[in-house]
Amino acid sequence: QVRLVESGGGLVQAGGSLRLSCAVTRSIFSIDVMGWYRQAPGKQRELVAVITSGGGTNYADSVKGRFTISRDNAANTVYLQMNSLKPADTAVYYCDAALGPAHYWGQGTQVTVSS
């Protein structure tokens, strides 16, 4: 069983920054892909950023150049640094761990960006 716990969300003004953390209850060294997704009210969950076990990254076009995903294998934690936040970034942010065909999700953390 894998548990993921997100933290770091909150209310921030447009142009501000937040750093989200995803703590995992097992070693992430061998987890194939870790990712951040988000879901805004009335919208489907969408990919924000992913990072592979080898450190490769991929980002949604809407966050490229503003968000950075990273992983600390020693701390079993994945981070999402979010800069230059926009009201359109308002959503619940979820952490995901892909282990083969299985996906494990956290409970989500709310990010609200005011204009």
Backbone as CSV, one residue per row, in Angstrom:
resi,resn,N_x,N_y,N_z,CA_x,CA_y,CA_z,C_x,C_y,C_z
1,GLN,0.840,-1.180,0.000,0.000,0.000,0.000,0.883,1.240,0.000
2,VAL,0.487,2.210,-0.802,1.227,3.465,-0.911,0.295,4.591,-0.525
3,ARG,0.704,5.428,0.401,-0.062,6.604,0.769,0.710,7.850,0.389
4,LEU,-0.023,8.833,-0.128,0.569,10.102,-0.517,-0.149,11.210,0.246
5,VAL,0.623,12.138,0.794,0.041,13.235,1.559,0.573,14.548,0.998
6,GLU,-0.343,15.344,0.430,0.033,16.643,-0.122,-0.059,17.720,0.949
7,SER,0.749,18.746,0.790,0.694,19.915,1.659,1.253,21.110,0.897
8,GLY,1.039,22.305,1.465,1.616,23.506,0.886,0.655,24.397,0.126
9,GLY,-0.589,23.946,-0.018,-1.557,24.786,-0.700,-1.967,25.976,0.158
10,GLY,-2.734,26.866,-0.457,-3.202,28.032,0.276,-3.716,29.095,-0.653
11,LEU,-3.896,30.280,-0.084,-4.385,31.441,-0.818,-3.204,32.365,-1.105
12,VAL,-3.061,32.767,-2.362,-1.963,33.642,-2.751,-2.457,34.625,-3.806
13,GLN,-1.854,35.785,-3.849,-2.219,36.770,-4.865,-1.578,36.416,-6.198
14,ALA,-2.184,36.872,-7.264,-1.619,36.674,-8.593,-0.185,37.202,-8.628
15,GLY,0.686,36.430,-9.268,2.092,36.772,-9.315,2.922,36.169,-8.194
16,GLY,2.246,35.604,-7.219,2.939,35.013,-6.081,3.411,33.596,-6.345
17,SER,3.953,32.985,-5.291,4.533,31.643,-5.400,4.055,30.751,-4.273
18,LEU,4.013,29.465,-4.554,3.754,28.434,-3.556,4.612,27.230,-3.886
19,ARG,4.939,26.445,-2.870,5.607,25.167,-3.106,4.778,24.051,-2.482
20,LEU,4.338,23.146,-3.314,3.584,21.985,-2.855,4.541,20.831,-2.575
21,SER,4.202,20.056,-1.563,4.979,18.864,-1.226,4.080,17.636,-1.250
22,CYS,4.644,16.524,-1.632,3.933,15.248,-1.637,4.816,14.239,-0.920
23,ALA,4.437,13.899,0.297,5.191,12.924,1.092,4.626,11.531,0.844
24,VAL,5.498,10.590,0.573,5.091,9.225,0.231,5.546,8.277,1.332
25,THR,4.676,7.290,1.652,4.943,6.419,2.798,5.797,5.208,2.440
26,ARG,6.537,5.297,1.366,7.495,4.254,1.003,8.583,4.909,0.147
27,SER,9.618,4.200,-0.133,10.681,4.732,-0.954,10.155,5.055,-2.351
28,ILE,10.511,6.247,-2.840,10.091,6.632,-4.191,11.172,6.361,-5.209
29,PHE,12.282,5.802,-4.755,13.433,5.603,-5.643,13.041,4.829,-6.895
30,SER,12.203,3.823,-6.712,11.863,2.954,-7.831,10.478,3.220,-8.415
31,ILE,9.825,4.255,-7.945,8.501,4.574,-8.514,8.705,5.138,-9.913
32,ASP,8.040,4.533,-10.888,8.282,4.855,-12.290,8.068,6.340,-12.591
33,VAL,6.898,6.834,-12.221,6.551,8.214,-12.535,5.793,8.807,-11.353
34,MET,6.180,10.000,-10.970,5.437,10.780,-9.975,4.909,12.012,-10.683
35,GLY,3.707,12.414,-10.311,3.142,13.550,-11.018,2.254,14.416,-10.154
36,TRP,1.993,15.590,-10.653,1.020,16.514,-10.076,-0.079,16.748,-11.107
37,TYR,-1.313,16.652,-10.637,-2.484,16.940,-11.443,-3.300,17.983,-10.708
38,ARG,-4.243,18.595,-11.414,-5.128,19.552,-10.763,-6.532,19.440,-11.329
39,GLN,-7.482,19.843,-10.502,-8.883,19.840,-10.926,-9.563,21.094,-10.418
40,ALA,-10.009,21.889,-11.362,-10.742,23.110,-11.038,-12.228,22.778,-10.988
41,PRO,-13.032,23.594,-10.293,-14.476,23.327,-10.216,-15.112,23.227,-11.585
42,GLY,-15.867,22.165,-11.807,-16.562,21.984,-13.071,-15.698,21.515,-14.217
43,LYS,-14.435,21.211,-13.943,-13.527,20.773,-15.001,-12.954,19.395,-14.669
44,GLN,-12.422,18.762,-15.709,-11.791,17.457,-15.510,-10.395,17.622,-14.906
45,ARG,-9.941,16.564,-14.250,-8.584,16.569,-13.717,-7.602,16.605,-14.886
46,GLU,-6.565,17.443,-14.765,-5.603,17.583,-15.842,-4.187,17.454,-15.315
47,LEU,-3.308,16.996,-16.204,-1.905,16.854,-15.874,-1.267,18.229,-15.729
48,VAL,-0.447,18.391,-14.685,0.332,19.612,-14.512,1.800,19.343,-14.848
49,ALA,2.366,18.319,-14.200,3.782,17.998,-14.404,4.044,16.575,-13.928
50,VAL,5.006,15.928,-14.580,5.426,14.594,-14.158,6.936,14.533,-14.130
51,ILE,7.450,13.594,-13.316,8.883,13.362,-13.240,9.101,11.858,-13.148
52,THR,10.036,11.360,-13.936,10.300,9.929,-13.965,11.351,9.556,-12.921
53,SER,11.540,8.255,-12.743,12.554,7.787,-11.800,13.950,8.216,-12.238
54,GLY,14.120,8.476,-13.529,15.415,8.928,-14.041,15.590,10.436,-14.020
55,GLY,14.536,11.134,-13.573,14.625,12.584,-13.463,14.091,13.363,-14.654
56,GLY,13.603,12.651,-15.668,13.004,13.345,-16.793,11.703,14.008,-16.386
57,THR,11.416,15.170,-16.985,10.216,15.919,-16.619,9.391,16.275,-17.850
58,ASN,8.114,16.511,-17.593,7.219,16.979,-18.646,6.173,17.876,-17.993
59,TYR,5.789,18.931,-18.703,4.871,19.920,-18.149,3.726,20.207,-19.108
60,ALA,2.601,20.573,-18.530,1.515,21.099,-19.338,1.962,22.430,-19.937
61,ASP,1.507,22.723,-21.135,1.903,23.972,-21.791,1.547,25.187,-20.940
62,SER,0.455,25.100,-20.217,-0.034,26.255,-19.458,0.864,26.611,-18.270
63,VAL,1.753,25.690,-17.867,2.599,25.971,-16.701,4.088,25.998,-17.041
64,LYS,4.426,25.717,-18.279,5.844,25.704,-18.667,6.489,27.057,-18.388
65,GLY,7.672,27.008,-17.800,8.395,28.232,-17.485,7.994,28.855,-16.164
66,ARG,6.909,28.359,-15.558,6.453,28.911,-14.271,6.529,27.885,-13.138
67,PHE,6.286,26.621,-13.462,6.268,25.551,-12.462,7.480,24.653,-12.649
68,THR,7.968,24.105,-11.543,9.079,23.160,-11.587,8.782,21.980,-10.666
69,ILE,8.844,20.773,-11.229,8.660,19.560,-10.431,10.029,18.999,-10.090
70,SER,10.148,18.477,-8.882,11.416,17.868,-8.463,11.118,16.748,-7.476
71,ARG,12.111,15.902,-7.266,11.927,14.801,-6.327,13.156,14.656,-5.454
72,ASP,12.927,14.348,-4.190,13.992,14.083,-3.242,13.825,12.633,-2.795
73,ASN,14.588,11.750,-3.404,14.428,10.325,-3.107,14.763,10.004,-1.648
74,ALA,15.716,10.711,-1.085,16.097,10.448,0.303,14.960,10.786,1.269
75,ALA,14.189,11.799,0.923,13.078,12.235,1.773,11.744,11.637,1.342
76,ASN,11.759,10.832,0.277,10.512,10.247,-0.259,9.456,11.319,-0.521
77,THR,9.897,12.410,-1.131,9.007,13.555,-1.330,9.178,14.108,-2.742
78,VAL,8.061,14.518,-3.307,8.040,15.197,-4.599,7.499,16.604,-4.373
79,TYR,8.089,17.558,-5.075,7.719,18.961,-4.892,7.197,19.547,-6.200
80,LEU,6.402,20.587,-6.057,5.982,21.383,-7.196,6.154,22.848,-6.806
81,GLN,7.182,23.482,-7.368,7.405,24.905,-7.146,6.586,25.674,-8.178
82,MET,5.718,26.536,-7.697,4.825,27.270,-8.575,5.105,28.764,-8.437
83,ASN,5.558,29.380,-9.511,5.855,30.807,-9.532,4.927,31.521,-10.503
84,SER,4.876,32.832,-10.381,4.046,33.656,-11.273,2.629,33.091,-11.378
85,LEU,2.045,32.803,-10.247,0.719,32.173,-10.234,-0.339,33.097,-10.814
86,LYS,-1.321,32.462,-11.477,-2.417,33.174,-12.104,-3.739,32.679,-11.516
87,PRO,-4.787,33.485,-11.587,-6.099,32.996,-11.126,-6.524,31.694,-11.804
88,ALA,-6.101,31.496,-13.051,-6.431,30.258,-13.772,-5.766,29.030,-13.162
89,ASP,-4.792,29.222,-12.273,-4.135,28.087,-11.607,-4.928,27.601,-10.401
90,THR,-6.004,28.299,-10.052,-6.832,27.903,-8.919,-7.431,26.519,-9.149
91,ALA,-7.187,25.604,-8.209,-7.655,24.223,-8.357,-7.254,23.437,-7.112
92,VAL,-7.775,22.218,-7.025,-7.244,21.256,-6.064,-6.113,20.514,-6.760
93,TYR,-4.966,20.465,-6.137,-3.794,19.820,-6.720,-3.598,18.453,-6.061
94,TYR,-3.426,17.444,-6.916,-3.279,16.066,-6.454,-1.918,15.507,-6.871
95,CYS,-1.349,14.721,-5.985,-0.111,14.007,-6.267,-0.461,12.586,-6.708
96,ASP,0.305,12.078,-7.648,0.058,10.743,-8.199,1.355,9.960,-8.259
97,ALA,1.267,8.674,-7.908,2.418,7.774,-8.037,2.013,6.615,-8.931
98,ALA,2.774,6.403,-9.990,2.495,5.315,-10.927,3.462,4.169,-10.686
99,LEU,2.903,3.025,-10.269,3.691,1.822,-10.039,3.190,0.768,-11.001
100,GLY,3.863,0.629,-12.132,3.363,-0.249,-13.171,2.016,0.268,-13.620
101,PRO,0.996,-0.622,-13.661,-0.316,-0.168,-14.108,-1.140,0.516,-13.018
102,ALA,-0.673,0.489,-11.802,-1.441,1.037,-10.678,-1.091,2.500,-10.429
103,HIS,-2.114,3.263,-10.069,-1.925,4.669,-9.715,-2.428,4.883,-8.306
104,TYR,-1.661,5.644,-7.532,-2.027,5.980,-6.172,-2.116,7.501,-6.075
105,TRP,-3.178,7.966,-5.402,-3.461,9.407,-5.322,-3.474,9.874,-3.883
106,GLY,-3.082,11.141,-3.700,-3.258,11.782,-2.423,-4.649,12.369,-2.314
107,GLN,-4.895,13.056,-1.192,-6.233,13.611,-0.944,-6.408,14.977,-1.569
108,GLY,-5.323,15.579,-2.009,-5.384,16.879,-2.675,-5.138,18.035,-1.722
109,THR,-4.682,19.129,-2.280,-4.475,20.364,-1.525,-4.981,21.533,-2.360
110,GLN,-5.727,22.410,-1.742,-6.372,23.525,-2.459,-5.381,24.661,-2.692
111,VAL,-5.345,25.132,-3.915,-4.574,26.327,-4.277,-5.558,27.347,-4.829
112,THR,-5.575,28.526,-4.232,-6.454,29.597,-4.672,-5.621,30.829,-4.961
113,VAL,-5.743,31.339,-6.182,-4.985,32.509,-6.607,-5.967,33.650,-6.824
114,SER,-5.810,34.714,-6.082,-6.713,35.859,-6.203,-6.136,36.891,-7.169
115,SER,-7.039,37.584,-7.830,-6.595,38.587,-8.819,-6.419,39.951,-8.181
